[in-house]
Amino acid sequence: MPTTFASGPVRVRVPATSANLGPGFDALGLALGRHDDVTAEVTGGGVRVVVTGEGAGELPADDRHLVVTAMRAAFDVLGAQPAGLALECVNRIPQARGLGSSSAAIVAGVLAARALVVDGGQRLDDAAALRLAAELEGHPDNVAPCLLGGFTIAWTEPSGARAVSLPVASAVRPTVFVPAERGLTAAARAALPATVPHADAAANAGRAALLVHALTVDPALLLPATVDRLHQEQRAPGMPASARLVAALRAAGVAAVISGAGPTVLALSDVPAGFEPGTEWRRWELPTDVSGARVFRGTL
């Protein structure tokens, strides 16, 4: 069946995300109320990408841009490649900080491509979009909350990634502390051992299960529920300032964790008045994003 491209632009708004949330390594994620906007349109030829905000002047402005890469992958699934593309990216999610900027770009690209095909929703449904986005990202823990919103539990089956979204208790008010330095997911993963003790795996399984209850029903349990023994201590030498901040917050009774692969620090419970992490940190109080990625017709 021939592929027909939609006329005019589409806009995709995608939220920042935090993955792992302490013990939920590669499985748990949370959508946060800070967003990137991508406007895309099919053109007669060539690729043009304009970036403003985070990453402006650094990110590629051609086919190497991650949004374009994701669009190309989605167009392959949808049956045809357009002659050309024009993109405008308004980025508010910091790059390489553990807040899901790459997942946001991938999800935006997949959904933009789907929206630019007249029957794209039939050719690539939401479940297939999640599988494709997770395949492009390499793991589903960030793309799931970006797509679905809220607090997500993601897993991978032989057929690909799957996820569910759960509502977050109203008392959960996330705060992120974003440092100036960047981190690399590949480097953070390289710091992890190939195997872990059975006791550590069992401890994390229990805390991850408790975290589901704490985030959705009883936030008073967030501090014990965010104890991790699989990845944060192992990665601490590569982000000592983040590790110190997590320790200081937890000593003050705050359920603090490394956000994703870091170096951003996520606090899931209220930070005491007067707590000052230092001038090197940007502090944002962000609501939970309950909607996930959204698609609109037209420009901003």
Backbone bond lengths (Angstrom), bond angles and torsions (degrees), N, CA, C in turn:
res aa  C-N    CA-C-N  psi(-1)  N-CA   C-N-CA  omega(-1)  CA-C   N-CA-C  phi
1 M - - - 1.464 - - 1.532 108.58 -
2 P 1.323 118.44 128.33 1.465 120.66 -176.66 1.522 111.68 -64.98
3 T 1.341 115.18 151.45 1.463 121.84 179.66 1.521 109.60 -96.38
4 T 1.330 116.47 127.97 1.454 122.25 178.02 1.518 109.11 -111.87
5 F 1.328 116.15 125.11 1.457 120.20 -179.38 1.527 110.50 -88.57
6 A 1.325 115.61 144.04 1.457 121.56 179.18 1.519 109.85 -74.45
7 S 1.306 116.43 148.35 1.461 120.91 176.61 1.525 108.90 -90.36
8 G 1.331 115.56 149.53 1.452 120.68 178.84 1.512 112.11 83.43
9 P 1.327 116.07 168.17 1.467 120.91 -175.57 1.526 112.85 -82.75
10 V 1.326 114.92 159.49 1.460 122.36 168.63 1.525 107.35 -125.20
11 R 1.328 116.13 152.34 1.462 120.97 178.17 1.516 109.11 -123.63
12 V 1.310 115.75 135.02 1.462 121.61 177.82 1.523 108.42 -119.70
13 R 1.310 116.10 128.35 1.468 121.59 176.13 1.529 107.68 -109.31
14 V 1.335 116.50 124.53 1.466 121.69 -175.17 1.527 109.99 -125.36
15 P 1.342 117.84 138.14 1.462 120.40 -177.44 1.520 113.27 -86.72
16 A 1.308 115.25 156.36 1.460 121.19 166.22 1.521 108.44 -65.93
17 T 1.308 116.52 158.19 1.457 120.74 179.42 1.521 110.14 -141.05
18 S 1.319 115.04 156.07 1.454 121.51 171.80 1.518 107.59 -124.14
19 A 1.320 116.44 129.28 1.462 120.66 -177.49 1.524 110.61 -110.11
20 N 1.308 114.97 164.76 1.466 125.98 179.85 1.523 111.66 77.55
21 L 1.343 117.38 -54.85 1.464 122.37 178.83 1.531 111.33 57.28
22 G 1.315 115.94 32.22 1.452 120.97 -177.43 1.516 110.92 99.36
23 P 1.326 118.61 -102.38 1.465 120.92 -173.00 1.525 114.83 -81.71
24 G 1.326 119.12 -10.62 1.471 121.00 -173.23 1.511 113.15 -89.16
25 F 1.322 117.19 52.71 1.463 121.90 -172.61 1.530 111.95 -57.94
26 D 1.342 115.58 124.80 1.470 123.77 177.69 1.523 113.14 62.33
27 A 1.332 118.20 16.18 1.461 119.93 -176.56 1.527 113.51 -132.25
28 L 1.330 117.60 -42.29 1.459 120.93 -174.17 1.517 110.83 -101.41
29 G 1.325 116.08 145.61 1.459 120.54 179.42 1.512 111.42 -153.42
30 L 1.316 115.81 160.57 1.459 122.75 -177.40 1.516 109.35 -138.67
31 A 1.331 116.81 131.00 1.464 121.85 176.58 1.524 109.41 -86.61
32 L 1.326 116.18 135.59 1.462 122.17 -175.46 1.524 111.10 -118.76
33 G 1.321 115.23 152.68 1.459 121.11 -174.44 1.510 115.01 -81.26
34 R 1.305 116.82 58.06 1.464 123.33 169.32 1.521 105.54 -139.09
35 H 1.338 118.05 132.19 1.452 119.76 -164.01 1.526 113.83 -131.58
36 D 1.323 114.18 148.81 1.458 122.79 164.50 1.518 108.61 -100.07
37 D 1.336 116.34 146.64 1.466 122.00 174.87 1.517 109.11 -119.38
38 V 1.324 116.09 129.21 1.459 121.88 178.00 1.527 108.37 -122.23
39 T 1.322 116.34 122.45 1.463 121.88 174.24 1.520 108.01 -108.17
40 A 1.328 116.85 128.48 1.463 121.59 -174.61 1.522 110.06 -133.17
41 E 1.336 114.10 147.75 1.471 120.10 -179.87 1.522 108.74 -149.98
42 V 1.320 115.12 142.39 1.464 121.07 174.78 1.520 108.71 -77.39
43 T 1.345 116.67 134.95 1.458 121.73 179.80 1.534 109.71 -125.09
44 G 1.321 114.48 179.99 1.460 119.61 -177.45 1.509 115.05 -77.85
45 G 1.326 117.86 -11.86 1.456 119.67 179.10 1.506 112.35 170.84
46 G 1.339 116.69 154.87 1.454 122.79 177.99 1.522 112.80 78.25
47 V 1.329 115.10 172.81 1.461 121.76 177.74 1.523 108.10 -129.25
48 R 1.331 115.54 128.39 1.469 121.34 178.65 1.514 108.15 -129.19
49 V 1.337 116.60 126.89 1.463 121.78 179.80 1.518 108.55 -127.51
50 V 1.319 116.44 125.33 1.463 122.82 176.01 1.523 107.60 -114.43
51 V 1.330 116.45 124.97 1.464 122.08 -178.23 1.516 109.66 -117.58
52 T 1.329 116.59 129.80 1.458 122.04 171.69 1.526 107.86 -124.74
53 G 1.326 115.81 155.46 1.461 119.82 -179.68 1.516 111.27 87.21
54 E 1.330 116.30 -143.65 1.461 122.12 -177.89 1.535 110.55 -58.78
55 G 1.312 116.58 129.41 1.464 120.87 178.12 1.507 115.12 84.80
56 A 1.327 118.05 -1.55 1.467 120.20 179.25 1.521 110.03 -60.74
57 G 1.323 116.58 134.20 1.449 121.58 -179.20 1.515 114.09 81.92
58 E 1.326 117.86 -6.32 1.458 122.29 -179.84 1.535 111.84 -114.17
59 L 1.316 116.39 -38.79 1.460 120.32 -175.94 1.523 110.60 -77.92
60 P 1.338 118.02 148.00 1.468 120.03 179.77 1.522 111.58 -65.50
61 A 1.317 115.25 152.22 1.470 121.32 -176.98 1.523 111.20 -112.80
62 D 1.347 116.53 28.61 1.461 120.50 -178.12 1.523 109.19 -141.70
63 D 1.320 117.47 -154.49 1.460 122.30 -176.75 1.527 113.41 -60.45
64 R 1.325 117.95 -16.20 1.456 120.58 -179.63 1.524 112.23 -78.63
65 H 1.321 117.69 -13.59 1.459 120.58 178.72 1.532 108.92 -63.43
66 L 1.334 117.01 137.47 1.464 120.71 -172.82 1.525 112.63 -63.48
67 V 1.325 118.15 -34.11 1.463 119.47 176.56 1.523 110.31 -61.87
68 V 1.329 116.51 -42.19 1.470 120.14 179.30 1.527 110.31 -66.33
69 T 1.322 117.33 -41.62 1.463 120.64 177.80 1.521 110.81 -57.70
70 A 1.337 116.64 -44.56 1.459 120.51 178.92 1.526 111.25 -67.00
71 M 1.326 116.89 -38.11 1.469 119.42 177.56 1.523 110.60 -63.31
72 R 1.329 116.65 -43.34 1.459 120.18 179.38 1.529 110.97 -59.77
73 A 1.334 116.54 -43.42 1.465 120.26 178.61 1.523 111.04 -62.66
74 A 1.331 116.96 -40.87 1.462 120.25 179.02 1.523 111.54 -68.97
75 F 1.330 116.85 -40.41 1.461 119.13 177.95 1.529 111.24 -62.00
76 D 1.337 117.69 -34.68 1.460 120.00 175.30 1.523 110.65 -59.64
77 V 1.323 116.56 -43.39 1.466 120.62 178.03 1.522 110.68 -67.39
78 L 1.320 116.27 -35.80 1.466 121.37 -177.16 1.525 113.39 -78.51
79 G 1.335 117.37 -11.17 1.457 118.99 169.85 1.502 117.40 112.60
80 A 1.337 119.97 -9.13 1.470 120.34 -179.29 1.518 110.04 -167.61
81 Q 1.343 115.05 154.19 1.459 122.15 175.13 1.530 109.09 -103.07
82 P 1.346 117.97 135.77 1.465 119.54 176.43 1.523 110.76 -72.15
83 A 1.331 115.87 161.90 1.467 120.18 179.68 1.525 111.50 -64.85
84 G 1.321 116.71 -38.00 1.453 120.02 -178.59 1.517 111.30 -155.64
85 L 1.334 115.88 166.41 1.456 121.66 -179.26 1.526 110.10 -140.25
86 A 1.328 115.13 143.29 1.463 121.49 171.97 1.521 107.60 -124.98
87 L 1.341 116.68 128.03 1.456 121.92 -177.64 1.514 110.76 -127.51
88 E 1.319 115.41 141.44 1.462 121.93 168.62 1.523 106.98 -123.79
89 C 1.328 116.61 121.72 1.457 122.40 -177.49 1.526 109.65 -114.40
90 V 1.295 116.11 118.26 1.459 121.70 174.50 1.524 106.14 -104.84
91 N 1.327 116.35 104.79 1.453 122.09 -171.25 1.526 111.92 -101.11
92 R 1.319 114.99 125.54 1.470 121.16 175.40 1.524 111.58 -119.30
93 I 1.324 117.22 -10.42 1.462 121.62 178.76 1.523 108.05 -87.19
94 P 1.325 118.70 121.73 1.471 120.12 -179.14 1.521 111.54 -59.30
95 Q 1.326 115.44 144.00 1.454 121.42 -179.53 1.529 110.52 -82.04
96 A 1.343 115.81 138.60 1.473 122.50 172.28 1.520 112.54 54.67
97 R 1.333 116.63 43.76 1.464 120.43 179.29 1.528 112.53 -121.61
98 G 1.324 118.90 0.36 1.459 120.30 -177.54 1.512 113.58 88.55
99 L 1.335 117.18 23.71 1.464 121.69 178.55 1.532 112.51 -118.14
100 G 1.325 116.18 20.97 1.465 120.10 169.89 1.506 115.56 76.97
101 S 1.329 119.02 29.80 1.470 119.27 -178.66 1.527 111.67 -63.70
102 S 1.320 118.03 -38.59 1.467 119.59 -179.78 1.521 110.65 -70.55
103 S 1.325 117.63 -39.51 1.465 119.65 176.85 1.522 110.81 -63.89
104 A 1.323 116.64 -39.07 1.462 119.97 177.79 1.520 110.69 -61.25
105 A 1.333 117.28 -42.69 1.464 120.80 178.75 1.521 110.85 -63.83
106 I 1.323 117.20 -42.35 1.468 121.00 -179.12 1.519 110.91 -65.98
107 V 1.321 116.54 -47.34 1.465 119.54 179.69 1.523 110.53 -62.63
108 A 1.332 116.81 -42.83 1.464 119.83 178.40 1.520 111.04 -59.59
109 G 1.333 117.11 -42.23 1.453 120.31 -179.97 1.519 112.99 -65.64
110 V 1.323 116.38 -44.67 1.469 119.83 -179.90 1.525 110.47 -62.57
111 L 1.329 117.11 -45.68 1.464 119.65 -177.48 1.524 112.11 -72.56
112 A 1.334 117.51 -34.01 1.461 119.52 177.14 1.524 110.38 -64.87
113 A 1.325 116.84 -44.73 1.464 119.76 178.38 1.522 110.71 -61.26
114 R 1.310 117.06 -43.62 1.469 120.06 179.93 1.527 110.73 -61.64
115 A 1.337 116.47 -40.73 1.462 119.78 -179.09 1.520 112.49 -70.58
116 L 1.333 117.50 -22.17 1.466 120.90 -179.76 1.523 112.94 -87.48
117 V 1.309 117.68 0.74 1.460 122.57 172.82 1.525 107.48 -108.81
118 V 1.326 115.97 130.77 1.469 120.67 -170.91 1.523 112.23 -54.82
119 D 1.320 118.72 -44.09 1.462 121.16 178.44 1.525 111.00 -110.67
120 G 1.342 114.99 35.73 1.458 120.20 -175.54 1.516 113.92 -60.24
121 G 1.332 117.26 -36.53 1.446 120.61 -179.75 1.515 113.54 -64.30
122 Q 1.319 116.95 -28.76 1.463 120.75 177.31 1.526 110.78 -79.61
123 R 1.314 116.82 -34.57 1.468 120.79 -178.05 1.531 112.15 -79.24
124 L 1.329 116.76 -28.23 1.450 121.60 -177.35 1.530 107.63 -140.14
125 D 1.329 116.49 90.79 1.466 119.56 -178.09 1.524 110.38 -77.39
126 D 1.330 116.44 179.69 1.464 120.28 -174.21 1.524 112.32 -62.49
127 A 1.330 116.42 -39.94 1.466 119.39 179.59 1.523 110.88 -64.07
128 A 1.336 116.43 -40.71 1.461 120.06 178.52 1.524 111.26 -69.67
129 A 1.338 116.99 -34.66 1.468 120.32 177.14 1.526 110.43 -63.34
130 L 1.326 117.17 -40.63 1.461 120.47 177.12 1.522 110.80 -63.76
131 R 1.322 117.34 -44.11 1.464 120.02 -179.77 1.522 111.14 -61.49
132 L 1.337 116.26 -42.82 1.454 119.92 -179.49 1.524 111.22 -66.69
133 A 1.335 116.91 -44.96 1.471 120.36 -179.62 1.523 110.87 -62.23
134 A 1.322 117.60 -41.54 1.464 120.58 179.23 1.522 111.11 -67.36
135 E 1.316 117.09 -36.35 1.465 120.48 177.16 1.524 110.68 -63.81
136 L 1.321 116.58 -40.85 1.463 120.34 179.55 1.523 111.56 -70.00
137 E 1.332 117.21 -36.74 1.463 121.49 -178.46 1.529 111.76 -80.03
138 G 1.324 116.73 -32.34 1.456 120.41 -179.35 1.512 113.98 104.08
139 H 1.338 117.35 -17.73 1.457 122.47 176.60 1.530 107.25 -160.63
140 P 1.349 117.73 154.43 1.466 119.46 -170.06 1.514 116.84 -95.64
141 D 1.349 118.83 0.32 1.457 119.36 -168.39 1.526 114.13 -69.43
142 N 1.325 118.92 -25.34 1.470 121.38 174.91 1.524 112.77 -95.95
143 V 1.324 117.92 -39.49 1.466 118.55 -177.65 1.521 111.31 -66.96
144 A 1.336 117.82 -29.58 1.471 119.98 -179.07 1.528 111.99 -63.52
145 P 1.361 120.06 -53.80 1.467 117.53 177.61 1.524 112.86 -66.33
146 C 1.331 117.23 -30.00 1.464 118.99 177.93 1.524 110.59 -62.73
147 L 1.310 117.08 -42.01 1.460 121.39 179.13 1.523 112.70 -74.71
148 L 1.327 116.35 -46.17 1.458 121.12 -167.14 1.515 113.97 -97.14
149 G 1.341 117.47 -24.18 1.446 120.58 -174.79 1.517 112.05 78.94
150 G 1.328 115.77 168.16 1.451 121.14 176.76 1.517 113.17 71.84
151 F 1.317 114.87 -154.22 1.460 123.95 178.19 1.525 107.58 -99.37
152 T 1.315 117.10 123.41 1.459 119.77 -173.76 1.517 111.96 -119.81
153 I 1.317 113.52 148.59 1.457 123.27 170.86 1.525 106.00 -115.98
154 A 1.322 116.28 121.65 1.469 120.77 -176.72 1.520 109.46 -120.03
155 W 1.310 115.26 149.09 1.461 121.18 176.23 1.518 108.26 -150.30
156 T 1.325 116.22 167.52 1.461 121.27 -177.27 1.519 110.29 -123.17
157 E 1.315 115.48 129.33 1.453 123.19 176.03 1.526 108.46 -109.96
158 P 1.330 118.33 172.23 1.472 118.90 177.20 1.522 113.77 -54.42
159 S 1.332 116.82 -29.46 1.463 120.59 179.49 1.525 112.85 -82.06
160 G 1.333 117.49 -10.15 1.456 120.45 179.82 1.514 112.34 128.55
161 A 1.332 116.17 -167.99 1.457 122.27 -174.37 1.526 111.47 -76.13
162 R 1.320 114.39 147.12 1.458 122.13 171.08 1.523 108.11 -136.47
163 A 1.326 116.65 161.43 1.460 119.80 -178.97 1.520 110.20 -159.92
164 V 1.327 114.74 156.02 1.465 121.99 170.63 1.520 107.79 -127.73
165 S 1.321 115.89 151.27 1.456 121.84 177.94 1.519 109.35 -114.81
166 L 1.336 116.23 134.58 1.459 122.28 -179.90 1.527 109.58 -119.69
167 P 1.339 117.34 147.67 1.471 119.12 178.02 1.528 110.75 -71.28
168 V 1.316 115.21 146.22 1.461 122.21 -178.64 1.523 109.10 -97.58
169 A 1.321 116.03 137.31 1.465 120.43 177.96 1.524 110.37 -57.28
170 S 1.327 116.23 141.63 1.468 121.09 -174.00 1.533 111.97 -64.24
171 A 1.320 118.05 -23.22 1.465 120.65 -178.97 1.525 112.72 -76.46
172 V 1.327 117.75 -9.72 1.468 120.79 178.98 1.525 108.35 -80.99
173 R 1.318 116.10 116.88 1.468 121.95 -178.14 1.526 108.38 -127.56
174 P 1.313 117.93 92.29 1.472 120.65 -174.61 1.530 112.85 -66.23
175 T 1.326 114.70 144.66 1.449 123.06 170.15 1.517 107.80 -129.27
176 V 1.330 116.73 134.89 1.460 119.35 176.83 1.525 109.24 -115.22
177 F 1.332 114.90 144.10 1.456 123.14 175.47 1.525 106.48 -116.30
178 V 1.326 115.82 111.65 1.463 121.92 -172.33 1.519 109.58 -106.91
179 P 1.336 117.50 119.23 1.468 119.55 -179.49 1.523 111.78 -84.21
180 A 1.301 116.14 168.83 1.463 120.45 177.97 1.518 111.61 -72.66
181 E 1.345 116.34 -37.79 1.465 118.33 -177.63 1.516 111.07 -73.46
182 R 1.312 114.40 156.39 1.461 121.38 -179.79 1.517 110.66 -102.96
183 G 1.307 114.83 165.26 1.452 121.51 175.53 1.510 109.89 -130.92
184 L 1.301 116.96 160.39 1.460 121.87 178.56 1.522 109.19 -120.19
185 T 1.337 116.57 127.42 1.458 120.44 -179.43 1.518 111.19 -58.66
186 A 1.333 116.81 -40.61 1.465 119.78 -178.63 1.521 111.29 -61.41
187 A 1.331 116.48 -41.70 1.459 119.68 179.26 1.524 110.95 -67.67
188 A 1.339 116.49 -38.68 1.460 120.12 179.38 1.523 111.10 -65.38
189 R 1.322 116.81 -38.34 1.463 119.96 178.40 1.526 111.22 -70.35
190 A 1.316 116.51 -33.95 1.465 119.79 179.67 1.522 111.58 -65.07
191 A 1.343 117.30 -21.28 1.466 120.90 -179.95 1.521 112.50 -78.54
192 L 1.325 117.48 -9.65 1.463 120.38 -176.04 1.522 111.07 -86.10
193 P 1.337 117.56 141.96 1.469 120.54 177.81 1.531 110.71 -71.21
194 A 1.312 116.18 156.40 1.471 120.99 -179.31 1.516 111.87 -70.19
195 T 1.327 117.82 -29.48 1.458 122.17 179.03 1.521 109.00 -133.52
196 V 1.340 116.32 159.01 1.458 121.52 178.63 1.519 108.60 -131.50
197 P 1.331 117.68 152.95 1.461 120.22 176.78 1.528 111.84 -61.84
198 H 1.323 115.92 145.34 1.459 120.65 179.57 1.526 110.90 -56.50
199 A 1.331 117.72 -39.39 1.464 120.91 -178.77 1.526 111.46 -61.68
200 D 1.338 117.14 -38.81 1.464 120.21 178.57 1.524 111.19 -67.76
201 A 1.320 116.90 -42.62 1.466 120.82 178.35 1.527 110.43 -61.59
202 A 1.339 116.33 -43.76 1.460 120.03 179.82 1.524 111.31 -65.10
203 A 1.333 116.36 -40.64 1.462 119.97 179.09 1.525 110.95 -62.37
204 N 1.330 116.89 -43.87 1.463 119.57 179.54 1.518 112.20 -65.89
205 A 1.319 117.35 -37.46 1.465 119.74 178.56 1.526 110.39 -60.43
206 G 1.325 116.61 -42.31 1.452 119.85 179.00 1.511 112.77 -66.23
207 R 1.335 116.64 -43.04 1.469 119.96 -179.78 1.527 111.39 -68.54
208 A 1.336 117.74 -37.46 1.473 119.97 178.08 1.516 110.50 -63.75
209 A 1.336 117.14 -40.27 1.464 120.23 176.91 1.524 110.55 -63.79
210 L 1.336 116.28 -42.57 1.464 120.26 177.52 1.520 111.02 -63.45
211 L 1.335 117.27 -35.68 1.464 120.64 -179.08 1.522 111.58 -63.51
212 V 1.313 118.17 -36.18 1.466 120.81 176.07 1.527 109.52 -57.68
213 H 1.327 116.42 -46.22 1.469 120.73 179.16 1.526 110.94 -66.19
214 A 1.337 116.59 -42.64 1.460 120.02 -176.94 1.523 112.05 -64.52
215 L 1.333 117.64 -42.06 1.462 121.01 -177.97 1.524 112.86 -72.80
216 T 1.299 117.08 -29.42 1.465 119.74 -174.07 1.524 114.10 -101.74
217 V 1.338 117.39 -24.62 1.468 120.38 -173.19 1.524 112.80 -127.47
218 D 1.338 118.05 -49.47 1.455 121.14 -169.40 1.533 111.64 -132.95
219 P 1.326 117.78 83.06 1.469 120.56 -179.03 1.523 114.43 -60.97
220 A 1.329 118.46 -15.02 1.459 120.06 177.27 1.525 112.02 -61.77
221 L 1.330 116.74 -18.09 1.460 121.72 -179.14 1.529 112.93 -95.78
222 L 1.321 117.78 8.02 1.462 119.74 -174.50 1.523 113.30 -63.68
223 L 1.331 118.13 -35.69 1.464 118.91 -178.01 1.530 111.59 -63.51
224 P 1.325 120.33 -53.97 1.475 117.85 176.28 1.517 113.10 -66.78
225 A 1.321 117.62 -27.81 1.466 120.61 -176.71 1.513 112.92 -72.64
226 T 1.339 118.21 -17.42 1.470 120.66 -177.19 1.525 113.06 -101.47
227 V 1.327 117.57 13.78 1.467 120.25 175.27 1.526 109.59 -70.71
228 D 1.311 116.51 131.50 1.475 122.23 -177.99 1.515 110.54 -126.18
229 R 1.351 115.69 142.37 1.468 119.84 176.88 1.535 112.05 -128.18
230 L 1.346 116.95 8.00 1.463 119.07 -174.37 1.519 115.05 -104.42
231 H 1.328 119.07 -30.80 1.468 117.48 -170.50 1.516 116.25 -141.20
232 Q 1.327 119.38 -28.90 1.464 119.16 -172.31 1.528 112.02 -70.93
233 E 1.304 118.02 -46.44 1.465 119.92 178.89 1.517 111.19 -64.44
234 Q 1.325 116.35 -36.77 1.463 120.80 -178.92 1.526 111.02 -67.23
235 R 1.317 117.68 -30.54 1.459 122.00 -178.46 1.524 112.72 -91.07
236 A 1.332 116.89 -10.37 1.469 120.88 -173.65 1.519 114.29 -55.88
237 P 1.360 120.49 -39.60 1.468 118.44 -179.82 1.521 113.80 -59.73
238 G 1.323 118.03 -25.72 1.456 120.93 179.54 1.509 113.49 -84.28
239 M 1.330 118.17 -12.01 1.466 122.14 178.45 1.527 108.96 -144.94
240 P 1.325 117.08 65.88 1.466 120.21 -173.82 1.523 113.74 -61.45
241 A 1.327 118.21 -36.86 1.466 119.87 -179.67 1.526 110.53 -64.93
242 S 1.317 116.62 -39.52 1.467 120.46 178.25 1.520 110.54 -66.05
243 A 1.323 116.86 -42.05 1.464 120.60 178.99 1.529 110.81 -62.53
244 R 1.328 116.44 -40.24 1.470 119.07 178.35 1.518 111.44 -65.65
245 L 1.328 116.74 -39.20 1.461 119.52 179.94 1.525 110.94 -67.02
246 V 1.325 117.38 -42.56 1.471 120.15 176.10 1.523 109.89 -57.71
247 A 1.326 117.01 -45.78 1.462 120.51 -178.95 1.524 111.38 -63.14
248 A 1.333 117.71 -41.27 1.458 121.14 -179.41 1.527 110.88 -65.96
249 L 1.316 116.47 -42.49 1.463 119.89 179.20 1.525 110.93 -65.41
250 R 1.310 117.38 -44.02 1.468 120.30 -179.09 1.535 110.27 -66.20
251 A 1.321 117.12 -35.15 1.458 119.83 175.94 1.527 111.53 -64.02
252 A 1.343 115.93 -27.07 1.461 121.38 176.84 1.523 112.41 -87.84
253 G 1.337 117.08 6.38 1.454 121.34 177.24 1.516 115.32 88.17
254 V 1.330 116.57 13.27 1.466 121.39 -178.27 1.527 110.13 -96.27
255 A 1.316 116.95 134.38 1.465 122.14 177.97 1.523 108.61 -77.14
256 A 1.334 116.02 84.45 1.464 122.03 -175.78 1.512 110.11 -109.53
257 V 1.348 115.40 144.11 1.461 122.76 -179.76 1.520 108.59 -144.15
258 I 1.327 115.80 166.68 1.460 120.68 168.66 1.521 107.80 -75.05
259 S 1.322 117.19 132.50 1.461 121.50 178.77 1.519 109.72 -82.05
260 G 1.320 117.09 116.10 1.454 120.89 -178.79 1.510 111.24 58.01
261 A 1.332 115.69 -131.09 1.463 121.08 177.56 1.517 112.29 -87.57
262 G 1.360 117.25 5.82 1.447 122.08 178.83 1.529 112.31 80.94
263 P 1.316 115.15 179.90 1.467 128.33 6.80 1.527 114.96 -92.71
264 T 1.345 119.10 5.68 1.462 120.75 177.49 1.529 109.91 -62.11
265 V 1.322 115.79 145.55 1.465 122.54 175.69 1.523 108.65 -108.25
266 L 1.325 116.06 133.49 1.465 122.96 179.96 1.521 109.36 -110.63
267 A 1.337 116.33 127.60 1.463 121.74 172.73 1.527 108.03 -108.45
268 L 1.325 115.86 125.30 1.461 120.78 -177.38 1.520 112.98 -98.06
269 S 1.325 117.27 -9.83 1.453 120.75 174.49 1.525 108.77 -123.23
270 D 1.316 116.59 168.09 1.461 121.36 -171.55 1.527 111.94 -60.47
271 V 1.325 114.96 135.12 1.457 121.69 176.34 1.531 108.03 -86.22
272 P 1.343 118.24 129.66 1.472 119.85 -177.45 1.527 112.43 -57.38
273 A 1.305 115.49 143.80 1.467 120.03 175.69 1.516 109.45 -58.99
274 G 1.312 115.13 136.44 1.448 120.25 179.36 1.511 114.76 89.71
275 F 1.324 117.45 -7.56 1.468 118.63 177.74 1.515 109.02 -70.00
276 E 1.310 117.45 123.85 1.458 122.19 -177.43 1.524 109.69 -121.95
277 P 1.317 117.79 114.46 1.459 119.67 -179.42 1.520 113.65 -78.60
278 G 1.329 116.79 -17.41 1.457 120.79 -176.67 1.514 110.72 119.85
279 T 1.318 115.99 159.73 1.456 120.76 -174.65 1.519 113.32 -72.06
280 E 1.345 117.55 -13.25 1.459 119.64 -177.56 1.526 112.65 -79.96
281 W 1.326 117.00 -2.05 1.458 121.09 -178.20 1.524 110.79 -111.82
282 R 1.340 115.88 135.10 1.460 120.40 166.74 1.527 107.66 -88.58
283 R 1.300 117.09 129.87 1.468 121.97 -177.46 1.520 109.52 -111.47
284 W 1.324 116.68 121.36 1.463 121.99 179.38 1.519 109.50 -126.37
285 E 1.307 115.74 127.08 1.469 120.46 169.74 1.525 107.09 -92.01
286 L 1.326 116.02 115.89 1.456 121.41 -172.32 1.529 110.24 -120.62
287 P 1.324 118.40 133.64 1.459 119.55 174.10 1.525 110.49 -71.75
288 T 1.297 115.62 162.23 1.460 119.46 170.23 1.518 108.81 -72.85
289 D 1.318 116.86 132.87 1.464 121.20 175.68 1.531 108.25 -84.68
290 V 1.320 117.07 116.34 1.464 120.33 -175.69 1.522 113.02 -93.09
291 S 1.339 117.11 -11.77 1.460 120.36 -174.04 1.519 113.90 -94.24
292 G 1.322 117.30 -30.08 1.462 119.42 -173.32 1.515 110.51 74.20
293 A 1.328 115.84 -163.40 1.458 121.42 -176.65 1.529 110.48 -63.10
294 R 1.327 115.32 140.01 1.468 120.71 179.42 1.530 109.96 -130.62
295 V 1.312 115.48 145.02 1.453 121.94 -177.41 1.521 108.72 -117.74
296 F 1.342 115.41 134.40 1.460 121.81 179.44 1.530 108.70 -128.37
297 R 1.293 116.74 153.14 1.462 122.14 172.56 1.508 108.56 -90.14
298 G 1.325 116.54 136.89 1.447 121.16 178.90 1.508 112.21 96.24
299 T 1.326 116.59 -177.25 1.453 122.29 -176.81 1.517 110.55 -95.89
300 L 1.324 115.86 -177.97 1.463 121.04 177.82 1.515 112.25 -62.25
